[in-house]
């Protein structure tokens, strides 16, 4: 649940507690009937009262739906690499993404890389594999086909070495060929 929803939930809970205390004061005759009836008549005759009730109801519906919404964060997703009698080995998708980005950025001609990594299970009893979608920004003057093939091959090779996964699917898309020059690194003398 996000920070905004937590704050909304806290305000909703406070308003509900205040209404509960007011209702308890009415049901247990602590508040005089004339007083609270006068306030109810005043609020029911105002459009702001109706708007407040509608907003209160909509906030309640929103929080109710948030309670059942599931959202996987990028850092919580993981892939099970190995299952043995001694236990399972899990690697987060964020760790795999950092390896993929490092390898792809090291290919000559690549300016920038964006990666989306998804776990795949091809059959019910088959081991998990990965689908890696890369969006590349290339420098001008480089061969698109050769660079894309090099990125794909190096990523597959590195994941086979690091994760022992041989059947990784890599899809490469060249999103842009940039004319911008990369900042020059100072040379060490």
N, C-alpha and C positions, 0 to 999 in steps of 0.2 A: 504494500500500500504506500502510495506516495505521500510526501509531506503535506500537500494540499488536502488530500483525503483525510489524513490524520487530524488536521486542524478542523476540517469540516465535521468529522466525527466527534471531536471534543466539544465543539459548539453545539452540535445536535444533542449530545448527551446532557450538556448543561441546560439547554432549553427543555428537554424532556424531564429532567429532575425538577426544574422550576414548575413546570405544569403539573407534575405529580404532587408536589408539595401544595400547590394551589388547590388541586382536586381533593387532596386529603383534608385540607382546611375547610372545604365545602361539605364533604361527606361527614366528617366529624364536626359538628356545628361549632367550630372555633370562630369562623368568619360569620358575621351577621348576614342573614339572607338578603336584606335590603341592600347592603353594600355591594356584594358580588353580583346580584342581579342588575343593579344599576350599571356596573362596569360591563357586564355582558351585553346589555342593551346598547351601551355606547359603542362598543367594539363592533357589534353586528351591523350597526348602521353606517359604518365607515368602509370605504373601498380599500383602505390600507389593511384593515383586519382580514378581509377576504384574500388580498394579495399575500399577506403574511402566512395564512393557512396554506395557500397553494404552494408557496416557496418551501414551507416546512415539510409538506407532503412530498414534493419533488426531491428535496434533499434526502428524505428517508428512502425513497425509491432508489436514488443513486447509490446511497451507502449499502442498501440491501443487495443491489446488483454487484457492487464492488466486493462484497463478502464472498460471492461465488465465482468471481472472475479469476482465472489463473493466468499468470503471465510468467514465462520463463525468462530470466535475465540472461544476458550473454555470458556472464561469468559462471552461472550455476550449471549450464549444460555441460555434459561430459560424455566421453566415449569410453566404453569398456574395451580394453585392448587384449587382455589375457585373462583367462579363467582357468585356474588350476585348483588342486585340492587345498593348497596353502592359502588361497584367496584370489581376489580379483585385482587387476591393475586398471585404474581409471586415469584418464588424462582429460583436462578441461579443454573445451573448444578454444578458449582464449589462449592457452599455451600453444595449441596447434597453430592458431592464427599467427602468433608472433613468429614461429618458425617459418611459416609460409611467407610472411611479409619480408622477413630478413633475407630469405633466399631469393625471392623475386626481385627485390630492390638491388640485389647484387649483380643482376644480369646487365651487361652493357647495353645501353640504349633505353633503359627503363627509367623514366623520371619519377613516377609515382605508381602506387599499387593500392587497390582496395580489395579486400577479400571477404567473402561470405562462405562460411564453412557449415555444412549440414551433415549430420550422421545419416547413414543409409543402412538399411538391412534388406538384403536382396531376397532372401527366403526366410521362412519362419525360424529354422534352426541354423541358418548361416551366421557367420560372424559379422560384426558391424564393419562397415567401411565408410569412407568419407566422400562427399561431393564438395569440391572446392571450386567456387566461382571467383575468378579474378578479373578485375577491371584495370587495365593498364593505361597509363599515359606514357607515350613514347617520345623520344627526341626526334626531331626531323632528320631525315636522311638514313634511317635504319630500316632494314627489311622487316616488315610487319610479320610475315610468315616465319622467318627465321627466329626473330626475337620471341614470338609467341610460342613456337616449338621449344626454344631453349628454356623459357620460363617453365613451361609445362613439364619438360623432362627433368629439369633440376629440382622442381618441387616434388615430383614423384620419387626421384632418387633419394632426396633428403628425408622424406617421410618413410621410405622403405628402410633407410639406415637408422633413423631415430626411433620410429614407432614400430618398425617391423610390419608395416602395412604395404603390401605389394599391389593391391587392386584399387588404389585411390583413383577416383574420376576427377580430372581437372578440366574445367571449361574456362577458356581464356577469351576475353572480349577486349578489344582495343577501343577504349572510350574516346581517346583524344591523342592527337599528335601535336605536342606543344612546341611553340616557337620560343618560349621563355628559356633563358639561360639559367642554369643552376648557379647558386652563389659559389664563388671560387673559394676554396679553402686556402688559408695562408700556408705557404711552403716553409718548411723548417730548414734552416740553413745549417 
